[in-house]
Amino acid sequence: MKTNIIIQARMWSTRLPWKVMLSLAWKPVLWHVVERCKKCKNIDDVIIATTTNSEDDIIERWCINNNVKYYRWSSDNVLNRYYNAAKKFKSDNIVRITSDCPLIEPEIIDNLIKNFDYNKFDYKTICINWLYPRWLDCEIFTFNSLKIATVNSWKKHEKEHVTPYIVNNLNTDIYFINEKFSIDARLTLDTLKDYELISYIYDKFYKKFKWIDIVEVIAFLRLNKDIKDINKNILQKSIYD
């Protein structure tokens, strides 16, 4: 049973273009996302799924130079991009990660995989509510459910966001993460204010050859509300936007 992480990444972003190549501790955002995913114990491969647009040639070159597996497909149909990437790399289960989460937590991904009963469910996601920050987001689904979604999805948001058809039509489950990760904060990268906060965290906590301990970051943010609230007024985009 092969479980692969597939990270969707592209250079163009409506609110913050080129964000995946912005620098954090002298490395691109994408490098940190990949490295944190590689820390997972329950995965086989980490794969970048990017577009065939010319501006994403830089992502292909980065993958080649950093020995990261990748796949390129349509910029409009992310669902097809995931399906073809998963098929190419012989994925039985797929963990979906977005490239705007340079503080993604390997422990949560590992626990999500470990608690996924693929004989009973098609899909499992972590519980996201006001207790948990926007940076832990991850979901796992079977290749068969991805194939079903690819064949049957026709709505624009289903093709752009990969899992809406699966969530609405197949057997789903929820994983409730450990409360040690709970904090009302936004640590995803979508605007300059987000970048300001995440850059502050990387400047303070990142050490070469030692990945950031998210529990330490959360403890710091709980005591430093002025830092935590740097981007508090940013609204998360809906999949229907």
C-alpha positions as CSV (number, residue, x, y, z in Angstrom):
1,M,0.0,0.0,0.0
2,K,1.7,3.2,-1.2
3,T,0.9,6.5,0.4
4,N,2.2,9.6,-1.3
5,I,2.0,13.3,-0.4
6,I,1.1,15.4,-3.4
7,I,1.7,19.1,-3.0
8,Q,-0.1,21.5,-5.3
9,A,2.1,24.4,-6.3
10,R,2.1,27.2,-8.8
11,M,3.8,30.6,-9.1
12,W,0.7,32.6,-9.8
13,S,-1.5,33.5,-6.9
14,T,-4.3,36.1,-6.9
15,R,-3.4,37.8,-3.6
16,L,0.4,37.0,-3.4
17,P,2.1,36.1,-6.7
18,W,5.3,34.0,-6.6
19,K,4.7,33.2,-3.0
20,V,6.1,29.7,-3.2
21,M,9.5,31.1,-4.0
22,L,9.5,33.8,-1.3
23,S,12.4,33.4,1.1
24,L,12.2,32.0,4.6
25,A,15.5,31.5,6.4
26,W,17.3,31.8,3.0
27,K,15.3,29.0,1.5
28,P,12.1,29.2,-0.7
29,V,8.8,28.6,0.9
30,L,8.4,25.4,-1.2
31,W,11.6,24.0,0.1
32,H,10.3,24.2,3.7
33,V,6.9,22.6,2.8
34,V,8.7,19.7,1.1
35,E,11.2,19.2,3.9
36,R,8.6,19.2,6.6
37,C,6.6,16.7,4.5
38,K,9.7,14.5,4.2
39,K,9.8,14.3,8.0
40,C,6.7,12.1,7.9
41,K,7.3,8.5,8.8
42,N,4.2,7.0,7.1
43,I,4.7,8.2,3.6
44,D,6.5,6.8,0.5
45,D,7.0,9.8,-1.7
46,V,6.6,13.6,-1.7
47,I,5.5,14.9,-5.2
48,I,4.9,18.4,-6.5
49,A,1.9,18.8,-8.8
50,T,2.3,22.0,-10.8
51,T,0.9,23.5,-14.0
52,T,2.1,23.5,-17.6
53,N,2.1,27.3,-17.6
54,S,5.4,28.9,-18.6
55,E,5.7,30.8,-15.3
56,D,5.8,27.4,-13.5
57,D,9.0,26.3,-15.4
58,I,10.8,27.6,-12.4
59,I,9.1,25.1,-10.1
60,E,10.1,22.3,-12.5
61,R,13.7,23.5,-12.5
62,W,13.6,23.7,-8.7
63,C,12.3,20.1,-8.4
64,I,15.0,18.8,-10.7
65,N,17.8,20.7,-8.9
66,N,16.5,19.5,-5.5
67,N,15.7,15.9,-6.5
68,V,12.0,16.2,-5.9
69,K,9.5,14.3,-8.0
70,Y,7.0,16.4,-9.9
71,Y,4.2,16.3,-12.4
72,R,2.8,19.0,-14.7
73,W,-0.8,19.4,-15.9
74,S,-3.6,21.9,-16.6
75,S,-3.7,25.1,-14.5
76,D,-7.5,25.0,-14.5
77,N,-8.2,21.4,-13.6
78,V,-6.3,20.7,-10.4
79,L,-8.4,17.5,-9.9
80,N,-7.1,16.0,-13.2
81,R,-3.6,17.1,-12.2
82,Y,-3.9,15.2,-8.9
83,Y,-5.3,12.2,-10.6
84,N,-2.6,11.9,-13.3
85,A,0.2,12.6,-10.7
86,A,-1.2,10.0,-8.4
87,K,-1.5,7.5,-11.3
88,K,2.0,8.2,-12.6
89,F,3.6,7.6,-9.2
90,K,1.4,4.5,-8.4
91,S,-0.3,6.0,-5.3
92,D,-2.8,3.9,-3.4
93,N,-3.6,6.7,-0.9
94,I,-2.9,10.4,-1.5
95,V,-2.3,13.0,1.2
96,R,-3.2,16.5,-0.2
97,I,-1.1,19.4,0.9
98,T,-1.0,23.0,-0.4
99,S,2.3,24.8,-1.0
100,D,1.2,27.8,1.2
101,C,1.7,26.0,4.5
102,P,5.5,26.2,5.3
103,L,4.7,25.2,8.9
104,I,2.7,22.1,8.1
105,E,3.1,19.6,10.9
106,P,4.5,16.1,10.1
107,E,3.1,14.6,13.3
108,I,-0.4,15.5,12.3
109,I,0.0,14.1,8.8
110,D,1.4,10.8,10.2
111,N,-1.5,10.5,12.6
112,L,-4.0,11.2,9.9
113,I,-2.5,8.4,7.8
114,K,-2.3,6.0,10.7
115,N,-6.0,6.6,11.6
116,F,-7.3,6.3,8.0
117,D,-9.3,3.2,7.6
118,Y,-9.2,2.9,3.8
119,N,-11.2,-0.4,3.9
120,K,-14.2,1.6,5.4
121,F,-13.7,5.2,4.2
122,D,-12.8,6.9,1.0
123,Y,-11.6,10.1,2.6
124,K,-10.4,11.5,6.0
125,T,-9.6,15.1,7.0
126,I,-8.5,16.8,10.1
127,C,-11.1,18.8,12.0
128,I,-10.6,22.5,11.2
129,N,-12.5,25.0,13.4
130,W,-11.7,28.1,15.5
131,L,-9.5,26.0,17.8
132,Y,-7.0,25.2,15.1
133,P,-4.9,27.5,12.9
134,R,-5.0,27.8,9.2
135,W,-1.8,25.8,8.5
136,L,-2.5,22.3,9.7
137,D,-4.9,21.6,6.7
138,C,-4.4,18.1,5.2
139,E,-6.6,15.4,3.9
140,I,-6.1,11.8,2.7
141,F,-8.1,9.9,0.2
142,T,-7.9,6.7,-1.8
143,F,-6.8,6.5,-5.5
144,N,-10.1,4.9,-6.3
145,S,-12.1,7.8,-4.8
146,L,-9.9,10.3,-6.7
147,K,-10.7,8.4,-9.9
148,I,-14.4,8.5,-9.2
149,A,-14.2,12.2,-8.6
150,T,-12.2,12.8,-11.8
151,V,-14.8,11.0,-13.9
152,N,-17.9,12.6,-12.3
153,S,-16.9,16.2,-11.4
154,W,-18.3,18.8,-13.6
155,K,-18.6,21.9,-11.4
156,K,-15.7,24.5,-11.6
157,H,-15.0,24.4,-7.8
158,E,-14.9,20.6,-7.9
159,K,-12.1,20.7,-10.5
160,E,-10.2,23.5,-8.9
161,H,-10.2,22.1,-5.3
162,V,-9.8,18.4,-5.8
163,T,-11.9,16.9,-3.0
164,P,-15.4,18.6,-2.9
165,Y,-16.9,15.8,-5.0
166,I,-15.4,13.1,-2.7
167,V,-16.5,15.0,0.4
168,N,-20.1,15.4,-0.8
169,N,-20.6,12.0,-2.4
170,L,-18.4,9.3,-0.9
171,N,-17.6,7.9,2.6
172,T,-15.8,10.5,4.7
173,D,-14.3,10.6,8.2
174,I,-12.8,13.2,10.5
175,Y,-9.6,13.1,12.6
176,F,-9.5,15.3,15.7
177,I,-6.0,16.5,16.2
178,N,-4.2,16.8,19.6
179,E,-5.2,19.9,21.5
180,K,-1.6,20.8,22.0
181,F,-1.8,22.3,18.5
182,S,-4.8,24.4,19.3
183,I,-4.6,28.1,18.9
184,D,-6.7,30.8,17.2
185,A,-4.1,31.9,14.6
186,R,-3.6,32.1,10.9
187,L,-0.2,30.6,9.8
188,T,-0.9,30.0,6.1
189,L,0.7,32.1,3.4
190,D,-1.7,34.1,1.2
191,T,-1.0,37.8,1.7
192,L,1.9,40.1,2.6
193,K,0.6,40.2,6.2
194,D,0.8,36.4,6.4
195,Y,4.3,36.6,5.1
196,E,5.2,39.1,7.7
197,L,4.1,36.8,10.5
198,I,5.6,33.6,9.1
199,S,8.9,35.4,8.4
200,Y,9.0,36.6,12.0
201,I,8.5,33.0,13.2
202,Y,11.2,31.6,10.9
203,D,13.6,34.4,11.9
204,K,13.0,33.5,15.6
205,F,12.7,29.8,15.6
206,Y,14.5,28.3,12.5
207,K,17.9,26.8,13.0
208,K,19.9,25.1,10.3
209,F,19.5,21.3,10.4
210,K,16.8,21.7,13.1
211,W,13.2,22.0,12.0
212,I,10.8,24.3,13.8
213,D,8.9,22.8,16.7
214,I,5.3,24.0,16.2
215,V,4.5,23.4,19.9
216,E,7.1,26.0,20.8
217,V,5.7,28.4,18.3
218,I,2.2,28.0,19.6
219,A,3.4,28.6,23.2
220,F,5.2,31.8,22.0
221,L,2.2,33.1,20.1
222,R,-0.1,32.5,23.1
223,L,2.1,34.8,25.2
224,N,2.6,37.4,22.4
225,K,-0.8,38.3,21.1
226,D,0.6,41.3,19.2
227,I,2.7,39.0,17.0
228,K,-0.1,36.4,16.6
229,D,-2.5,39.1,15.5
230,I,-0.3,40.6,12.7
231,N,-2.6,39.0,10.1
232,K,-5.8,38.6,12.2
233,N,-7.9,40.7,9.7
234,I,-7.1,38.5,6.7
235,L,-10.1,36.4,5.6
236,Q,-9.6,32.9,4.2
237,K,-10.8,32.5,0.7
238,S,-13.7,30.2,0.2
239,I,-13.5,27.4,-2.4
240,Y,-16.5,29.1,-4.0
241,D,-14.7,32.5,-4.5
